[in-house]
Amino acid sequence: MQQHIVEIVKFKLAISATEQDLMRVNTDFAPWIEQQPGLLYRSLSKDDQTDEYIDVFYWQSLAHAQAVSEQFPTTEVCKRLMLYTNSESVSISRSHIVTQTQCSG
């Protein structure tokens, strides 16, 4: 039985980056990530109290999440995204989904 995975990536912007920089590169990143096999859903949010961004990905399987992670460092749009990210602030967690509701959009 295949278990869906939620991947949570938290990060802050690089000192010289602005949210507008992030949103510009996100317009290229979003179509790329949406084309990746196994992606079910993605959302990007921001904690206004800590200025931390939370990128949440729902994957069909751990293998799908891992495959994208392997591509990430060598993919051009991902490299551009990392230019605006404080690399020391990045944390990634993955968990198996045990229950969920239907996404109503």
Gaussian input, Z-matrix of N, CA and C with variables (Angstrom, degrees):
# hf/3-21g

backbone

0 1
 N
 C     1     B1
 C     2     B2     1     A1
 N     3     B3     2     A2     1     D1
 C     4     B4     3     A3     2     D2
 C     5     B5     4     A4     3     D3
 N     6     B6     5     A5     4     D4
 C     7     B7     6     A6     5     D5
 C     8     B8     7     A7     6     D6
 N     9     B9     8     A8     7     D7
 C    10    B10     9     A9     8     D8
 C    11    B11    10    A10     9     D9
 N    12    B12    11    A11    10    D10
 C    13    B13    12    A12    11    D11
 C    14    B14    13    A13    12    D12
 N    15    B15    14    A14    13    D13
 C    16    B16    15    A15    14    D14
 C    17    B17    16    A16    15    D15
 N    18    B18    17    A17    16    D16
 C    19    B19    18    A18    17    D17
 C    20    B20    19    A19    18    D18
 N    21    B21    20    A20    19    D19
 C    22    B22    21    A21    20    D20
 C    23    B23    22    A22    21    D21
 N    24    B24    23    A23    22    D22
 C    25    B25    24    A24    23    D23
 C    26    B26    25    A25    24    D24
 N    27    B27    26    A26    25    D25
 C    28    B28    27    A27    26    D26
 C    29    B29    28    A28    27    D27
 N    30    B30    29    A29    28    D28
 C    31    B31    30    A30    29    D29
 C    32    B32    31    A31    30    D30
 N    33    B33    32    A32    31    D31
 C    34    B34    33    A33    32    D32
 C    35    B35    34    A34    33    D33
 N    36    B36    35    A35    34    D34
 C    37    B37    36    A36    35    D35
 C    38    B38    37    A37    36    D36
 N    39    B39    38    A38    37    D37
 C    40    B40    39    A39    38    D38
 C    41    B41    40    A40    39    D39
 N    42    B42    41    A41    40    D40
 C    43    B43    42    A42    41    D41
 C    44    B44    43    A43    42    D42
 N    45    B45    44    A44    43    D43
 C    46    B46    45    A45    44    D44
 C    47    B47    46    A46    45    D45
 N    48    B48    47    A47    46    D46
 C    49    B49    48    A48    47    D47
 C    50    B50    49    A49    48    D48
 N    51    B51    50    A50    49    D49
 C    52    B52    51    A51    50    D50
 C    53    B53    52    A52    51    D51
 N    54    B54    53    A53    52    D52
 C    55    B55    54    A54    53    D53
 C    56    B56    55    A55    54    D54
 N    57    B57    56    A56    55    D55
 C    58    B58    57    A57    56    D56
 C    59    B59    58    A58    57    D57
 N    60    B60    59    A59    58    D58
 C    61    B61    60    A60    59    D59
 C    62    B62    61    A61    60    D60
 N    63    B63    62    A62    61    D61
 C    64    B64    63    A63    62    D62
 C    65    B65    64    A64    63    D63
 N    66    B66    65    A65    64    D64
 C    67    B67    66    A66    65    D65
 C    68    B68    67    A67    66    D66
 N    69    B69    68    A68    67    D67
 C    70    B70    69    A69    68    D68
 C    71    B71    70    A70    69    D69
 N    72    B72    71    A71    70    D70
 C    73    B73    72    A72    71    D71
 C    74    B74    73    A73    72    D72
 N    75    B75    74    A74    73    D73
 C    76    B76    75    A75    74    D74
 C    77    B77    76    A76    75    D75
 N    78    B78    77    A77    76    D76
 C    79    B79    78    A78    77    D77
 C    80    B80    79    A79    78    D78
 N    81    B81    80    A80    79    D79
 C    82    B82    81    A81    80    D80
 C    83    B83    82    A82    81    D81
 N    84    B84    83    A83    82    D82
 C    85    B85    84    A84    83    D83
 C    86    B86    85    A85    84    D84
 N    87    B87    86    A86    85    D85
 C    88    B88    87    A87    86    D86
 C    89    B89    88    A88    87    D87
 N    90    B90    89    A89    88    D88
 C    91    B91    90    A90    89    D89
 C    92    B92    91    A91    90    D90
 N    93    B93    92    A92    91    D91
 C    94    B94    93    A93    92    D92
 C    95    B95    94    A94    93    D93
 N    96    B96    95    A95    94    D94
 C    97    B97    96    A96    95    D95
 C    98    B98    97    A97    96    D96
 N    99    B99    98    A98    97    D97
 C   100   B100    99    A99    98    D98
 C   101   B101   100   A100    99    D99
 N   102   B102   101   A101   100   D100
 C   103   B103   102   A102   101   D101
 C   104   B104   103   A103   102   D102
 N   105   B105   104   A104   103   D103
 C   106   B106   105   A105   104   D104
 C   107   B107   106   A106   105   D105
 N   108   B108   107   A107   106   D106
 C   109   B109   108   A108   107   D107
 C   110   B110   109   A109   108   D108
 N   111   B111   110   A110   109   D109
 C   112   B112   111   A111   110   D110
 C   113   B113   112   A112   111   D111
 N   114   B114   113   A113   112   D112
 C   115   B115   114   A114   113   D113
 C   116   B116   115   A115   114   D114
 N   117   B117   116   A116   115   D115
 C   118   B118   117   A117   116   D116
 C   119   B119   118   A118   117   D117
 N   120   B120   119   A119   118   D118
 C   121   B121   120   A120   119   D119
 C   122   B122   121   A121   120   D120
 N   123   B123   122   A122   121   D121
 C   124   B124   123   A123   122   D122
 C   125   B125   124   A124   123   D123
 N   126   B126   125   A125   124   D124
 C   127   B127   126   A126   125   D125
 C   128   B128   127   A127   126   D126
 N   129   B129   128   A128   127   D127
 C   130   B130   129   A129   128   D128
 C   131   B131   130   A130   129   D129
 N   132   B132   131   A131   130   D130
 C   133   B133   132   A132   131   D131
 C   134   B134   133   A133   132   D132
 N   135   B135   134   A134   133   D133
 C   136   B136   135   A135   134   D134
 C   137   B137   136   A136   135   D135
 N   138   B138   137   A137   136   D136
 C   139   B139   138   A138   137   D137
 C   140   B140   139   A139   138   D138
 N   141   B141   140   A140   139   D139
 C   142   B142   141   A141   140   D140
 C   143   B143   142   A142   141   D141
 N   144   B144   143   A143   142   D142
 C   145   B145   144   A144   143   D143
 C   146   B146   145   A145   144   D144
 N   147   B147   146   A146   145   D145
 C   148   B148   147   A147   146   D146
 C   149   B149   148   A148   147   D147
 N   150   B150   149   A149   148   D148
 C   151   B151   150   A150   149   D149
 C   152   B152   151   A151   150   D150
 N   153   B153   152   A152   151   D151
 C   154   B154   153   A153   152   D152
 C   155   B155   154   A154   153   D153
 N   156   B156   155   A155   154   D154
 C   157   B157   156   A156   155   D155
 C   158   B158   157   A157   156   D156
 N   159   B159   158   A158   157   D157
 C   160   B160   159   A159   158   D158
 C   161   B161   160   A160   159   D159
 N   162   B162   161   A161   160   D160
 C   163   B163   162   A162   161   D161
 C   164   B164   163   A163   162   D162
 N   165   B165   164   A164   163   D163
 C   166   B166   165   A165   164   D164
 C   167   B167   166   A166   165   D165
 N   168   B168   167   A167   166   D166
 C   169   B169   168   A168   167   D167
 C   170   B170   169   A169   168   D168
 N   171   B171   170   A170   169   D169
 C   172   B172   171   A171   170   D170
 C   173   B173   172   A172   171   D171
 N   174   B174   173   A173   172   D172
 C   175   B175   174   A174   173   D173
 C   176   B176   175   A175   174   D174
 N   177   B177   176   A176   175   D175
 C   178   B178   177   A177   176   D176
 C   179   B179   178   A178   177   D177
 N   180   B180   179   A179   178   D178
 C   181   B181   180   A180   179   D179
 C   182   B182   181   A181   180   D180
 N   183   B183   182   A182   181   D181
 C   184   B184   183   A183   182   D182
 C   185   B185   184   A184   183   D183
 N   186   B186   185   A185   184   D184
 C   187   B187   186   A186   185   D185
 C   188   B188   187   A187   186   D186
 N   189   B189   188   A188   187   D187
 C   190   B190   189   A189   188   D188
 C   191   B191   190   A190   189   D189
 N   192   B192   191   A191   190   D190
 C   193   B193   192   A192   191   D191
 C   194   B194   193   A193   192   D192
 N   195   B195   194   A194   193   D193
 C   196   B196   195   A195   194   D194
 C   197   B197   196   A196   195   D195
 N   198   B198   197   A197   196   D196
 C   199   B199   198   A198   197   D197
 C   200   B200   199   A199   198   D198
 N   201   B201   200   A200   199   D199
 C   202   B202   201   A201   200   D200
 C   203   B203   202   A202   201   D201
 N   204   B204   203   A203   202   D202
 C   205   B205   204   A204   203   D203
 C   206   B206   205   A205   204   D204
 N   207   B207   206   A206   205   D205
 C   208   B208   207   A207   206   D206
 C   209   B209   208   A208   207   D207
 N   210   B210   209   A209   208   D208
 C   211   B211   210   A210   209   D209
 C   212   B212   211   A211   210   D210
 N   213   B213   212   A212   211   D211
 C   214   B214   213   A213   212   D212
 C   215   B215   214   A214   213   D213
 N   216   B216   215   A215   214   D214
 C   217   B217   216   A216   215   D215
 C   218   B218   217   A217   216   D216
 N   219   B219   218   A218   217   D217
 C   220   B220   219   A219   218   D218
 C   221   B221   220   A220   219   D219
 N   222   B222   221   A221   220   D220
 C   223   B223   222   A222   221   D221
 C   224   B224   223   A223   222   D222
 N   225   B225   224   A224   223   D223
 C   226   B226   225   A225   224   D224
 C   227   B227   226   A226   225   D225
 N   228   B228   227   A227   226   D226
 C   229   B229   228   A228   227   D227
 C   230   B230   229   A229   228   D228
 N   231   B231   230   A230   229   D229
 C   232   B232   231   A231   230   D230
 C   233   B233   232   A232   231   D231
 N   234   B234   233   A233   232   D232
 C   235   B235   234   A234   233   D233
 C   236   B236   235   A235   234   D234
 N   237   B237   236   A236   235   D235
 C   238   B238   237   A237   236   D236
 C   239   B239   238   A238   237   D237
 N   240   B240   239   A239   238   D238
 C   241   B241   240   A240   239   D239
 C   242   B242   241   A241   240   D240
 N   243   B243   242   A242   241   D241
 C   244   B244   243   A243   242   D242
 C   245   B245   244   A244   243   D243
 N   246   B246   245   A245   244   D244
 C   247   B247   246   A246   245   D245
 C   248   B248   247   A247   246   D246
 N   249   B249   248   A248   247   D247
 C   250   B250   249   A249   248   D248
 C   251   B251   250   A250   249   D249
 N   252   B252   251   A251   250   D250
 C   253   B253   252   A252   251   D251
 C   254   B254   253   A253   252   D252
 N   255   B255   254   A254   253   D253
 C   256   B256   255   A255   254   D254
 C   257   B257   256   A256   255   D255
 N   258   B258   257   A257   256   D256
 C   259   B259   258   A258   257   D257
 C   260   B260   259   A259   258   D258
 N   261   B261   260   A260   259   D259
 C   262   B262   261   A261   260   D260
 C   263   B263   262   A262   261   D261
 N   264   B264   263   A263   262   D262
 C   265   B265   264   A264   263   D263
 C   266   B266   265   A265   264   D264
 N   267   B267   266   A266   265   D265
 C   268   B268   267   A267   266   D266
 C   269   B269   268   A268   267   D267
 N   270   B270   269   A269   268   D268
 C   271   B271   270   A270   269   D269
 C   272   B272   271   A271   270   D270
 N   273   B273   272   A272   271   D271
 C   274   B274   273   A273   272   D272
 C   275   B275   274   A274   273   D273
 N   276   B276   275   A275   274   D274
 C   277   B277   276   A276   275   D275
 C   278   B278   277   A277   276   D276
 N   279   B279   278   A278   277   D277
 C   280   B280   279   A279   278   D278
 C   281   B281   280   A280   279   D279
 N   282   B282   281   A281   280   D280
 C   283   B283   282   A282   281   D281
 C   284   B284   283   A283   282   D282
 N   285   B285   284   A284   283   D283
 C   286   B286   285   A285   284   D284
 C   287   B287   286   A286   285   D285
 N   288   B288   287   A287   286   D286
 C   289   B289   288   A288   287   D287
 C   290   B290   289   A289   288   D288
 N   291   B291   290   A290   289   D289
 C   292   B292   291   A291   290   D290
 C   293   B293   292   A292   291   D291
 N   294   B294   293   A293   292   D292
 C   295   B295   294   A294   293   D293
 C   296   B296   295   A295   294   D294
 N   297   B297   296   A296   295   D295
 C   298   B298   297   A297   296   D296
 C   299   B299   298   A298   297   D297
 N   300   B300   299   A299   298   D298
 C   301   B301   300   A300   299   D299
 C   302   B302   301   A301   300   D300
 N   303   B303   302   A302   301   D301
 C   304   B304   303   A303   302   D302
 C   305   B305   304   A304   303   D303
 N   306   B306   305   A305   304   D304
 C   307   B307   306   A306   305   D305
 C   308   B308   307   A307   306   D306
 N   309   B309   308   A308   307   D307
 C   310   B310   309   A309   308   D308
 C   311   B311   310   A310   309   D309
 N   312   B312   311   A311   310   D310
 C   313   B313   312   A312   311   D311
 C   314   B314   313   A313   312   D312

   B1=1.4457
   B2=1.5309
   B3=1.3072
   B4=1.4613
   B5=1.5370
   B6=1.3325
   B7=1.4629
   B8=1.5172
   B9=1.3252
   B10=1.4590
   B11=1.5264
   B12=1.3334
   B13=1.4590
   B14=1.5244
   B15=1.3244
   B16=1.4568
   B17=1.5286
   B18=1.3225
   B19=1.4576
   B20=1.5252
   B21=1.3143
   B22=1.4583
   B23=1.5263
   B24=1.3318
   B25=1.4600
   B26=1.5255
   B27=1.3359
   B28=1.4631
   B29=1.5231
   B30=1.3225
   B31=1.4593
   B32=1.5253
   B33=1.3244
   B34=1.4529
   B35=1.5181
   B36=1.3077
   B37=1.4562
   B38=1.5220
   B39=1.3176
   B40=1.4589
   B41=1.5241
   B42=1.3126
   B43=1.4648
   B44=1.5258
   B45=1.3140
   B46=1.4645
   B47=1.5297
   B48=1.3229
   B49=1.4653
   B50=1.5194
   B51=1.3171
   B52=1.4621
   B53=1.5216
   B54=1.3053
   B55=1.4639
   B56=1.5275
   B57=1.3258
   B58=1.4646
   B59=1.5325
   B60=1.3416
   B61=1.4667
   B62=1.5219
   B63=1.3326
   B64=1.4612
   B65=1.5268
   B66=1.3150
   B67=1.4654
   B68=1.5366
   B69=1.3285
   B70=1.4719
   B71=1.5204
   B72=1.3231
   B73=1.4673
   B74=1.5304
   B75=1.3187
   B76=1.4648
   B77=1.5285
   B78=1.3361
   B79=1.4707
   B80=1.5268
   B81=1.3331
   B82=1.4710
   B83=1.5325
   B84=1.3387
   B85=1.4586
   B86=1.5341
   B87=1.3250
   B88=1.4727
   B89=1.5314
   B90=1.3408
   B91=1.4764
   B92=1.5255
   B93=1.3425
   B94=1.4673
   B95=1.5223
   B96=1.3320
   B97=1.4649
   B98=1.5261
   B99=1.3262
   B100=1.4733
   B101=1.5224
   B102=1.3301
   B103=1.4682
   B104=1.5231
   B105=1.3240
   B106=1.4590
   B107=1.5282
   B108=1.3241
   B109=1.4621
   B110=1.5248
   B111=1.3165
   B112=1.4562
   B113=1.5076
   B114=1.3412
   B115=1.4645
   B116=1.5175
   B117=1.3248
   B118=1.4504
   B119=1.5242
   B120=1.3421
   B121=1.4663
   B122=1.5188
   B123=1.3308
   B124=1.4612
   B125=1.5186
   B126=1.3251
   B127=1.4625
   B128=1.5234
   B129=1.3246
   B130=1.4575
   B131=1.5159
   B132=1.3193
   B133=1.4640
   B134=1.5225
   B135=1.3403
   B136=1.4573
   B137=1.5206
   B138=1.3184
   B139=1.4581
   B140=1.5293
   B141=1.3158
   B142=1.4622
   B143=1.5256
   B144=1.3170
   B145=1.4612
   B146=1.5284
   B147=1.3227
   B148=1.4725
   B149=1.5277
   B150=1.3391
   B151=1.4712
   B152=1.5227
   B153=1.3196
   B154=1.4614
   B155=1.5327
   B156=1.3254
   B157=1.4627
   B158=1.5209
   B159=1.3224
   B160=1.4587
   B161=1.5229
   B162=1.3273
   B163=1.4599
   B164=1.5266
   B165=1.3227
   B166=1.4571
   B167=1.5297
   B168=1.3281
   B169=1.4594
   B170=1.5248
   B171=1.3112
   B172=1.4609
   B173=1.5241
   B174=1.3344
   B175=1.4606
   B176=1.5148
   B177=1.3225
   B178=1.4618
   B179=1.5178
   B180=1.3377
   B181=1.4617
   B182=1.5236
   B183=1.3126
   B184=1.4530
   B185=1.5276
   B186=1.3054
   B187=1.4682
   B188=1.5287
   B189=1.3317
   B190=1.4690
   B191=1.5254
   B192=1.3175
   B193=1.4665
   B194=1.5259
   B195=1.3125
   B196=1.4644
   B197=1.5272
   B198=1.3181
   B199=1.4658
   B200=1.5277
   B201=1.3174
   B202=1.4657
   B203=1.5287
   B204=1.3249
   B205=1.4665
   B206=1.5230
   B207=1.3257
   B208=1.4584
   B209=1.5242
   B210=1.3281
   B211=1.4644
   B212=1.5239
   B213=1.3236
   B214=1.4589
   B215=1.5319
   B216=1.3287
   B217=1.4690
   B218=1.5258
   B219=1.3222
   B220=1.4590
   B221=1.5262
   B222=1.3242
   B223=1.4629
   B224=1.5225
   B225=1.3254
   B226=1.4616
   B227=1.5298
   B228=1.3078
   B229=1.4673
   B230=1.5295
   B231=1.3080
   B232=1.4652
   B233=1.5233
   B234=1.3204
   B235=1.4654
   B236=1.5239
   B237=1.3329
   B238=1.4745
   B239=1.5245
   B240=1.3119
   B241=1.4560
   B242=1.5249
   B243=1.3088
   B244=1.4661
   B245=1.5292
   B246=1.3209
   B247=1.4673
   B248=1.5259
   B249=1.3202
   B250=1.4608
   B251=1.5246
   B252=1.3124
   B253=1.4628
   B254=1.5251
   B255=1.3040
   B256=1.4619
   B257=1.5309
   B258=1.3210
   B259=1.4666
   B260=1.5237
   B261=1.3306
   B262=1.4685
   B263=1.5271
   B264=1.3283
   B265=1.4664
   B266=1.5254
   B267=1.3208
   B268=1.4662
   B269=1.5287
   B270=1.3293
   B271=1.4695
   B272=1.5276
   B273=1.3277
   B274=1.4635
   B275=1.5127
   B276=1.3320
   B277=1.4670
   B278=1.5268
   B279=1.3098
   B280=1.4722
   B281=1.5130
   B282=1.3192
   B283=1.4602
   B284=1.5194
   B285=1.3284
   B286=1.4643
   B287=1.5191
   B288=1.3102
   B289=1.4623
   B290=1.5260
   B291=1.3129
   B292=1.4626
   B293=1.5260
   B294=1.3291
   B295=1.4697
   B296=1.5181
   B297=1.3203
   B298=1.4605
   B299=1.5175
   B300=1.3145
   B301=1.4490
   B302=1.5076
   B303=1.2925
   B304=1.4469
   B305=1.5229
   B306=1.3237
   B307=1.4583
   B308=1.5228
   B309=1.3233
   B310=1.4608
   B311=1.5206
   B312=1.3351
   B313=1.4518
   B314=1.4616
   A1=109.93
   A2=115.45
   A3=121.64
   A4=109.85
   A5=116.50
   A6=120.53
   A7=109.80
   A8=114.89
   A9=119.42
   A10=109.78
   A11=115.01
   A12=122.65
   A13=108.99
   A14=116.24
   A15=120.52
   A16=106.63
   A17=115.06
   A18=122.13
   A19=107.34
   A20=116.73
   A21=121.65
   A22=108.18
   A23=114.40
   A24=121.31
   A25=107.33
   A26=116.17
   A27=121.28
   A28=108.09
   A29=115.67
   A30=119.98
   A31=110.71
   A32=114.47
   A33=122.21
   A34=107.94
   A35=115.50
   A36=120.21
   A37=110.74
   A38=115.55
   A39=121.02
   A40=108.42
   A41=116.66
   A42=121.49
   A43=112.16
   A44=117.66
   A45=120.95
   A46=113.45
   A47=118.55
   A48=122.00
   A49=111.85
   A50=114.61
   A51=121.35
   A52=109.25
   A53=115.85
   A54=119.39
   A55=110.30
   A56=117.36
   A57=120.43
   A58=110.56
   A59=117.48
   A60=120.75
   A61=110.36
   A62=115.46
   A63=120.75
   A64=110.77
   A65=117.37
   A66=120.73
   A67=111.35
   A68=117.05
   A69=119.66
   A70=111.11
   A71=116.93
   A72=118.93
   A73=110.33
   A74=117.44
   A75=120.41
   A76=111.48
   A77=117.84
   A78=119.40
   A79=111.29
   A80=117.26
   A81=121.01
   A82=111.64
   A83=116.42
   A84=120.25
   A85=111.41
   A86=117.20
   A87=120.82
   A88=112.37
   A89=119.22
   A90=117.67
   A91=112.94
   A92=116.64
   A93=119.29
   A94=110.47
   A95=116.98
   A96=119.73
   A97=110.66
   A98=117.20
   A99=120.68
   A100=112.03
   A101=117.44
   A102=121.52
   A103=112.75
   A104=117.80
   A105=120.37
   A106=110.43
   A107=116.80
   A108=120.22
   A109=110.93
   A110=115.56
   A111=121.01
   A112=115.79
   A113=118.97
   A114=119.21
   A115=109.35
   A116=115.82
   A117=121.68
   A118=111.85
   A119=116.37
   A120=120.91
   A121=109.29
   A122=115.91
   A123=121.58
   A124=108.99
   A125=115.78
   A126=120.59
   A127=108.56
   A128=115.81
   A129=122.36
   A130=107.04
   A131=116.02
   A132=120.52
   A133=109.10
   A134=115.06
   A135=120.24
   A136=109.27
   A137=115.55
   A138=122.43
   A139=106.42
   A140=117.24
   A141=120.93
   A142=113.27
   A143=117.55
   A144=119.59
   A145=112.15
   A146=116.90
   A147=120.38
   A148=113.22
   A149=117.17
   A150=123.15
   A151=112.06
   A152=116.78
   A153=121.75
   A154=108.83
   A155=114.97
   A156=121.35
   A157=108.52
   A158=115.27
   A159=121.58
   A160=107.59
   A161=116.03
   A162=122.78
   A163=106.84
   A164=116.81
   A165=121.91
   A166=109.08
   A167=114.65
   A168=121.70
   A169=108.77
   A170=116.47
   A171=121.80
   A172=107.22
   A173=115.57
   A174=122.48
   A175=110.60
   A176=115.80
   A177=120.93
   A178=111.28
   A179=116.94
   A180=119.67
   A181=110.18
   A182=115.58
   A183=121.30
   A184=110.17
   A185=117.66
   A186=121.39
   A187=111.21
   A188=116.90
   A189=119.87
   A190=110.63
   A191=117.22
   A192=121.35
   A193=110.65
   A194=116.32
   A195=120.58
   A196=111.87
   A197=117.35
   A198=120.99
   A199=110.67
   A200=116.59
   A201=119.88
   A202=110.24
   A203=117.29
   A204=120.35
   A205=111.70
   A206=116.77
   A207=120.73
   A208=111.87
   A209=117.29
   A210=122.06
   A211=112.49
   A212=116.55
   A213=122.81
   A214=113.99
   A215=120.40
   A216=120.06
   A217=114.84
   A218=118.07
   A219=120.40
   A220=113.48
   A221=117.32
   A222=121.66
   A223=109.20
   A224=117.02
   A225=122.52
   A226=113.17
   A227=118.48
   A228=119.84
   A229=111.12
   A230=117.41
   A231=121.12
   A232=110.96
   A233=116.58
   A234=120.29
   A235=110.12
   A236=116.97
   A237=120.73
   A238=110.44
   A239=116.70
   A240=120.76
   A241=110.54
   A242=116.68
   A243=120.89
   A244=112.74
   A245=118.04
   A246=120.42
   A247=111.91
   A248=116.56
   A249=121.63
   A250=112.80
   A251=116.81
   A252=122.37
   A253=110.63
   A254=116.49
   A255=121.84
   A256=106.28
   A257=116.99
   A258=120.71
   A259=112.76
   A260=117.50
   A261=120.36
   A262=112.27
   A263=116.94
   A264=119.86
   A265=113.08
   A266=118.05
   A267=121.86
   A268=111.10
   A269=114.91
   A270=120.56
   A271=107.75
   A272=115.42
   A273=121.51
   A274=108.59
   A275=115.40
   A276=119.31
   A277=108.41
   A278=115.12
   A279=121.80
   A280=108.63
   A281=115.04
   A282=121.02
   A283=109.66
   A284=115.15
   A285=120.76
   A286=108.56
   A287=116.08
   A288=121.02
   A289=107.78
   A290=115.42
   A291=119.44
   A292=112.07
   A293=117.26
   A294=120.73
   A295=107.61
   A296=116.37
   A297=120.45
   A298=110.43
   A299=115.22
   A300=121.37
   A301=109.12
   A302=117.70
   A303=122.21
   A304=109.50
   A305=118.17
   A306=122.52
   A307=107.66
   A308=116.10
   A309=119.27
   A310=113.21
   A311=116.47
   A312=121.53
   A313=113.60
   D1=127.84
   D2=-178.69
   D3=-82.27
   D4=131.22
   D5=178.72
   D6=-106.23
   D7=131.89
   D8=175.70
   D9=-70.71
   D10=153.63
   D11=-175.72
   D12=-123.08
   D13=139.57
   D14=167.43
   D15=-108.28
   D16=129.32
   D17=178.93
   D18=-115.00
   D19=126.30
   D20=-179.11
   D21=-117.04
   D22=119.98
   D23=178.86
   D24=-113.54
   D25=119.12
   D26=178.87
   D27=-110.36
   D28=140.69
   D29=179.66
   D30=-161.12
   D31=161.73
   D32=171.38
   D33=-115.11
   D34=160.30
   D35=178.51
   D36=-73.22
   D37=151.93
   D38=171.22
   D39=-62.72
   D40=154.00
   D41=-175.66
   D42=-53.89
   D43=-40.74
   D44=-176.29
   D45=-85.93
   D46=-0.93
   D47=-175.16
   D48=-95.52
   D49=153.00
   D50=175.43
   D51=-117.86
   D52=165.45
   D53=176.80
   D54=-62.90
   D55=-32.81
   D56=177.24
   D57=-63.31
   D58=-38.45
   D59=175.13
   D60=-59.19
   D61=-46.65
   D62=-179.31
   D63=-61.82
   D64=-44.01
   D65=-178.25
   D66=-67.39
   D67=-33.80
   D68=176.68
   D69=-62.93
   D70=-47.83
   D71=-179.58
   D72=-72.02
   D73=-27.90
   D74=177.38
   D75=-63.42
   D76=-30.12
   D77=178.54
   D78=-64.19
   D79=-24.58
   D80=174.92
   D81=-92.61
   D82=-33.94
   D83=-178.89
   D84=-69.17
   D85=-41.17
   D86=-175.59
   D87=-55.96
   D88=-49.80
   D89=178.37
   D90=-63.24
   D91=-34.87
   D92=179.29
   D93=-64.23
   D94=-48.90
   D95=-176.86
   D96=-67.14
   D97=-34.82
   D98=179.65
   D99=-65.25
   D100=-23.44
   D101=179.57
   D102=-85.22
   D103=-7.23
   D104=-175.40
   D105=-75.05
   D106=132.56
   D107=178.59
   D108=-57.18
   D109=135.86
   D110=174.90
   D111=91.23
   D112=-8.18
   D113=178.70
   D114=-74.79
   D115=127.32
   D116=177.50
   D117=-98.68
   D118=-38.42
   D119=-174.00
   D120=-167.17
   D121=148.77
   D122=175.80
   D123=-142.00
   D124=141.64
   D125=171.77
   D126=-141.00
   D127=147.12
   D128=176.95
   D129=-121.73
   D130=126.64
   D131=179.65
   D132=-132.47
   D133=172.35
   D134=-178.41
   D135=-137.66
   D136=134.02
   D137=173.40
   D138=-88.24
   D139=106.69
   D140=-175.68
   D141=-67.25
   D142=-19.18
   D143=178.84
   D144=-78.51
   D145=-33.65
   D146=-177.45
   D147=-109.87
   D148=-7.56
   D149=-174.24
   D150=60.82
   D151=25.21
   D152=178.42
   D153=-95.22
   D154=135.34
   D155=176.28
   D156=-93.67
   D157=145.31
   D158=179.77
   D159=-126.00
   D160=110.55
   D161=179.84
   D162=-102.70
   D163=116.83
   D164=-175.15
   D165=-113.02
   D166=127.58
   D167=179.80
   D168=-121.96
   D169=134.08
   D170=172.06
   D171=-107.37
   D172=125.19
   D173=-176.71
   D174=-117.21
   D175=152.13
   D176=176.05
   D177=-66.37
   D178=-31.16
   D179=-177.92
   D180=-157.43
   D181=165.21
   D182=175.29
   D183=-62.84
   D184=-37.04
   D185=179.57
   D186=-60.17
   D187=-39.23
   D188=177.65
   D189=-64.62
   D190=-45.44
   D191=179.55
   D192=-61.28
   D193=-43.66
   D194=-179.31
   D195=-66.27
   D196=-36.92
   D197=179.82
   D198=-62.51
   D199=-42.06
   D200=178.93
   D201=-68.93
   D202=-39.49
   D203=177.75
   D204=-59.77
   D205=-35.75
   D206=178.86
   D207=-69.23
   D208=-33.65
   D209=179.60
   D210=-77.98
   D211=-28.20
   D212=-169.66
   D213=-51.36
   D214=-50.76
   D215=-174.88
   D216=-65.99
   D217=-19.97
   D218=-175.74
   D219=-109.68
   D220=2.03
   D221=-179.02
   D222=-92.96
   D223=130.07
   D224=-172.34
   D225=-55.45
   D226=-48.04
   D227=-177.98
   D228=-66.02
   D229=-32.15
   D230=177.36
   D231=-70.44
   D232=-38.04
   D233=175.70
   D234=-61.32
   D235=-41.13
   D236=178.66
   D237=-65.01
   D238=-40.01
   D239=177.84
   D240=-60.73
   D241=-41.65
   D242=-178.63
   D243=-67.94
   D244=-22.28
   D245=176.03
   D246=-61.04
   D247=-28.32
   D248=-177.07
   D249=-99.85
   D250=6.20
   D251=-175.80
   D252=-109.87
   D253=136.40
   D254=172.56
   D255=-76.71
   D256=103.53
   D257=-172.66
   D258=-60.70
   D259=-29.26
   D260=179.46
   D261=-71.50
   D262=-17.43
   D263=-177.70
   D264=-92.29
   D265=-7.35
   D266=-173.37
   D267=-73.66
   D268=129.20
   D269=170.72
   D270=-133.07
   D271=141.53
   D272=-177.85
   D273=-129.75
   D274=130.63
   D275=174.40
   D276=-132.13
   D277=149.00
   D278=176.68
   D279=-130.93
   D280=137.78
   D281=-179.74
   D282=-139.39
   D283=150.21
   D284=173.00
   D285=-79.13
   D286=134.80
   D287=178.25
   D288=-79.87
   D289=127.01
   D290=-179.04
   D291=-102.00
   D292=-24.14
   D293=174.43
   D294=-160.40
   D295=152.56
   D296=179.24
   D297=-157.98
   D298=162.62
   D299=174.99
   D300=-103.92
   D301=166.87
   D302=176.99
   D303=-71.29
   D304=135.27
   D305=176.79
   D306=-79.28
   D307=121.63
   D308=-176.04
   D309=-100.52
   D310=2.97
   D311=173.94
   D312=76.64

